[in-house]
Amino acid sequence: MNHPRIVITGATGFIGSAVLDTLLDPHSAGRKNAPQIRMLGRTPPKRQSAAVTWTPADLTMPATLDGTCEGADVLLHLACSLSSNESECWAVNVTGTQALMAEATRAGVQRIIHLSTAAVYGPGPHHGPDVNDVRPAPVSPASRTRLAGETPALFAGATVLRPGLVTGPGDRWVVPALAELVNRVPALWDGGNGLQSYIDVRDLARLIARLAAAEPSAPTGQVLHASHPEPVRTGDLLASLARHGVLPPVTEYLPWSECLQRLRAVPGNVSERQFALLARDHWYRSDAVWHLADCPPGPGPLSRMPEAASFYRDATPQAADLSFAR
């Protein structure tokens, strides 16, 4: 596309801001022409320029989406609600998505990328299934409504991405949750052998940008896992975080039943279900999306950890006590 016109929702969020940086990077892999970017949101962003403009829009007010995709070649729908309130999630993740997809269809947008989540699969454990090998069983309001929001996106011809756990600068959940869990259960949970699907936010941004740049004839209307192809072993992730002074080192091996007993004995914010998500097998075959995008996945999230360590040391409470480990 000659200077593609891209509409983005969620461009100020964790993943969306990384995607925006990638799209604006003149050295971004696969980039042919500088895009013209239209950010949709309720409040003006700090970043506006000749290449980036803002259009007021609110996913909870479908009428505000009218005309927002006019003249666009690509829609990147990266916004979502992660609220614990079902009605709030439904308003954004389902009703808002339906209205946005209707607007994109009306405007004749050629390519739509819709960001969902592997959390739609529920508790697991899961040992490397492809998309069609496992039935979604979401348990939270956010994951239930994000699954429901995939339907109008697919109907509009979107490529739906389900990443697993996303790490990197801006992560306010995964590593902070691991920090809490190491504090409550200071051990290698179930021997540290659990495998999870992870992806660094900058690699996910590369992937989304590459898919956005694909030719209009490229396959659409499908669901794809969007994690790094190689799952990450829990023990290896904890060791990497310890090496970089983010978490204290842990060496004790505990069986899963004892891990749960210790977790219950120490109150905290991370639930048993979330503990299992971070400690036991939850990985999904993710090769297809990288081949489709003709995008190299890179060495993986553990290799990215040195670049993210300073962010995590500042963002993770335990890091203040870990100057000895840097």
C-alpha positions in Angstrom: 0.0 0.0 0.0 1.2 3.5 -0.9 1.4 5.3 2.5 -1.3 3.1 4.1 -3.9 4.8 6.2 -4.2 3.0 9.5 -6.9 3.4 12.2 -5.9 2.2 15.7 -7.9 1.8 18.9 -6.0 1.3 22.1 -2.9 3.1 20.8 -2.0 4.6 24.2 -2.2 1.2 26.0 0.5 -1.4 26.8 0.4 -3.2 23.5 -1.0 -0.4 21.4 1.7 2.0 22.2 4.4 -0.6 21.2 2.5 -1.1 17.9 2.5 2.7 17.3 6.2 2.9 18.0 6.8 0.1 15.5 4.7 1.7 12.8 6.4 5.0 13.2 9.9 3.5 13.2 11.5 4.1 9.7 13.7 1.1 10.2 10.8 -1.3 11.1 11.1 -4.6 9.3 8.8 -5.1 6.4 7.9 -1.4 6.2 7.6 -0.1 2.6 5.9 3.3 3.0 5.3 5.6 6.0 1.8 5.2 7.2 -0.8 7.8 8.0 -2.2 6.9 11.4 -5.5 7.9 12.9 -5.8 7.2 16.7 -9.3 6.7 18.1 -9.9 7.5 21.8 -11.8 9.4 24.4 -9.0 12.0 25.1 -6.3 13.5 23.0 -3.0 11.7 23.2 0.3 13.4 23.9 1.6 12.2 20.5 0.2 13.9 17.4 2.0 14.9 14.3 1.7 15.1 10.6 1.7 11.3 10.5 -0.4 10.7 13.6 -3.8 12.4 14.2 -6.5 11.9 16.8 -10.2 11.3 16.3 -12.5 11.4 19.3 -14.4 8.1 19.7 -15.7 6.0 22.6 -16.3 2.3 22.2 -19.1 2.5 24.8 -20.9 5.1 22.7 -21.3 3.4 19.2 -22.6 6.6 17.6 -19.2 8.2 18.1 -17.6 5.6 15.8 -19.5 6.8 12.8 -17.1 7.9 10.1 -14.0 7.0 12.0 -12.8 4.5 9.4 -13.6 6.6 6.4 -10.8 6.3 3.9 -8.8 3.8 5.9 -6.9 0.9 4.5 -6.2 -0.9 7.8 -8.0 -1.1 11.2 -6.0 -2.3 14.2 -8.5 -2.9 17.0 -6.2 -3.2 20.0 -8.5 -1.7 22.7 -10.3 -3.7 25.3 -11.8 -3.6 28.8 -10.2 -5.8 31.5 -12.7 -4.7 34.1 -14.1 -7.3 36.6 -17.5 -5.8 35.8 -19.3 -7.9 33.2 -21.5 -5.1 31.8 -18.5 -2.7 31.5 -16.6 -5.4 29.6 -19.6 -6.2 27.4 -20.0 -2.5 26.4 -16.4 -2.2 25.2 -15.5 -5.7 24.1 -18.7 -6.8 22.4 -21.0 -3.9 21.7 -18.2 -1.5 20.9 -16.5 -4.1 18.7 -19.7 -4.7 16.8 -20.1 -1.0 16.1 -16.5 -0.6 15.1 -16.6 -3.6 12.7 -19.8 -2.3 11.2 -18.1 1.0 10.5 -15.0 -0.7 9.1 -17.2 -2.8 6.8 -19.2 0.3 5.7 -16.0 2.2 4.9 -14.5 -0.7 2.9 -11.4 -1.2 5.1 -9.2 -3.8 3.4 -7.5 -5.4 6.4 -8.6 -5.7 10.0 -6.4 -7.0 12.9 -8.4 -7.7 16.1 -6.5 -8.4 19.3 -8.0 -11.0 21.6 -6.3 -13.3 24.2 -5.4 -16.9 24.9 -7.1 -16.4 28.2 -10.3 -17.4 26.4 -9.2 -21.0 26.8 -9.7 -20.9 30.6 -8.0 -22.9 33.3 -6.3 -25.6 31.4 -3.7 -27.1 31.7 -3.0 -26.9 27.9 -0.1 -28.7 26.3 0.5 -27.1 22.9 -2.8 -27.3 21.1 -3.5 -25.4 17.8 -6.5 -23.1 17.6 -8.9 -25.8 16.5 -7.6 -28.4 19.0 -9.0 -26.8 22.1 -12.4 -25.4 23.0 -12.6 -22.0 24.7 -13.8 -22.0 28.2 -13.3 -18.4 29.6 -14.0 -17.8 33.2 -13.5 -14.0 33.8 -15.8 -11.2 32.5 -12.9 -9.8 30.4 -12.1 -13.1 28.7 -15.7 -14.1 28.2 -16.5 -10.8 26.5 -13.3 -10.8 24.5 -14.2 -14.2 23.1 -17.7 -12.9 22.3 -16.1 -9.9 20.6 -14.2 -12.2 18.2 -17.5 -13.1 16.4 -18.3 -9.7 14.9 -14.6 -9.2 14.1 -14.4 -12.5 12.2 -17.7 -11.7 10.4 -16.0 -8.5 9.2 -13.1 -10.5 7.9 -10.6 -9.7 10.6 -7.5 -11.6 11.5 -8.0 -12.4 15.2 -4.9 -12.8 17.3 -4.8 -14.6 20.6 -1.4 -13.9 22.4 -0.5 -15.6 25.6 1.3 -13.8 28.4 2.8 -10.5 27.2 6.0 -9.2 28.9 8.3 -6.2 28.4 8.2 -2.5 29.2 4.8 -1.4 30.3 3.8 -4.8 31.7 1.7 -4.2 34.8 0.4 -7.7 35.4 2.6 -10.7 34.5 5.9 -9.9 36.2 4.2 -8.0 39.1 2.1 -11.1 39.6 5.1 -13.4 39.6 6.7 -11.1 42.2 3.8 -11.4 44.5 3.7 -15.2 44.0 7.5 -15.6 44.7 6.8 -13.6 47.9 3.9 -15.8 49.0 5.4 -19.1 47.7 9.2 -18.7 47.6 9.9 -21.9 45.6 10.1 -23.4 42.2 6.4 -24.2 41.8 5.9 -27.8 40.7 9.6 -27.9 40.1 9.5 -24.9 37.8 8.7 -27.2 34.9 5.5 -25.5 33.7 5.4 -24.3 30.1 3.6 -21.1 29.1 3.1 -19.2 25.9 4.9 -15.8 26.3 5.7 -13.0 23.9 7.6 -9.8 24.4 5.4 -6.7 23.7 7.9 -5.4 21.1 7.8 -8.7 19.2 4.0 -8.7 19.3 4.1 -5.2 17.9 6.4 -6.3 15.1 4.0 -9.1 14.3 0.9 -6.8 14.2 2.7 -4.2 12.1 3.8 -6.9 9.6 0.2 -8.2 9.4 -1.1 -4.7 8.9 1.3 -4.3 5.9 0.2 -7.5 4.2 -1.3 -7.3 0.8 -5.2 -7.2 0.7 -5.2 -10.6 -0.9 -3.5 -12.2 2.1 -5.8 -14.7 4.1 -8.2 -13.1 6.5 -11.1 -14.1 8.7 -9.2 -16.5 10.9 -8.1 -16.9 14.5 -4.3 -17.3 15.2 -2.2 -17.8 18.3 0.2 -15.0 18.6 2.9 -16.0 21.1 6.5 -16.8 20.5 6.7 -20.3 18.9 8.9 -21.7 21.8 7.1 -21.9 25.2 8.9 -20.6 28.2 9.7 -22.8 31.3 8.6 -21.2 34.5 11.9 -22.0 36.3 13.8 -20.4 33.4 11.8 -17.2 33.6 12.2 -16.9 37.4 15.9 -17.5 37.0 16.2 -14.8 34.4 14.3 -12.3 36.5 16.5 -13.1 39.4 19.7 -12.6 37.4 18.5 -9.2 36.4 17.6 -8.1 40.0 13.9 -8.1 39.5 13.0 -11.0 41.8 14.9 -12.9 44.5 16.4 -16.2 43.5 14.4 -19.3 44.4 15.8 -22.8 44.6 13.4 -24.9 46.7 11.3 -27.4 44.7 7.7 -27.9 45.8 5.0 -30.2 44.5 1.9 -28.4 43.3 -0.3 -29.4 46.2 2.1 -27.9 48.7 2.4 -24.7 46.5 -1.4 -24.3 46.8 -1.3 -24.8 50.6 1.3 -22.1 51.0 -0.5 -19.7 48.7 -3.7 -20.1 50.7 -1.8 -19.4 53.9 -0.5 -16.0 52.7 -3.2 -13.5 51.5 -2.7 -11.6 48.3 -4.2 -10.4 45.1 -3.3 -13.2 42.7 -5.9 -16.0 42.7 -5.3 -19.7 42.6 -6.5 -19.8 39.0 -4.0 -17.0 38.1 -1.3 -18.9 39.9 -2.0 -22.0 37.8 -1.9 -19.9 34.7 1.6 -18.7 35.5 3.0 -21.9 37.0 1.5 -24.8 35.0 1.3 -25.8 31.4 -0.6 -23.2 29.3 1.1 -23.1 25.9 -0.4 -22.9 22.5 1.1 -23.7 19.1 2.0 -20.4 17.5 4.0 -21.1 14.4 1.3 -20.3 11.8 1.0 -16.6 12.4 4.7 -16.0 11.9 4.7 -17.9 8.6 1.6 -16.0 7.5 3.2 -12.6 8.3 6.6 -13.6 6.9 8.0 -12.3 10.1 10.9 -13.9 12.1 9.8 -14.4 15.7 13.2 -13.6 17.1 15.0 -15.4 20.0 12.1 -15.1 22.4 11.0 -13.2 25.6 13.9 -14.4 27.8 16.4 -12.9 25.4 14.4 -9.7 25.6 14.6 -9.6 29.4 17.8 -7.5 29.8 16.1 -4.7 27.8 13.1 -4.8 30.1 14.9 -5.3 33.4 15.2 -1.7 34.4 11.5 -1.1 33.8 10.7 -4.1 36.0 13.0 -3.1 38.7 11.2 0.2 39.0 7.8 -1.2 38.6 8.1 -4.3 40.9 8.0 -3.6 44.7 10.5 -6.4 45.5 13.1 -4.9 43.1 13.8 -2.1 45.7 15.4 -4.8 47.9 17.4 -6.5 45.2 20.3 -4.1 44.5 22.7 -7.0 45.5 21.4 -9.1 42.6 22.0 -6.6 39.8 
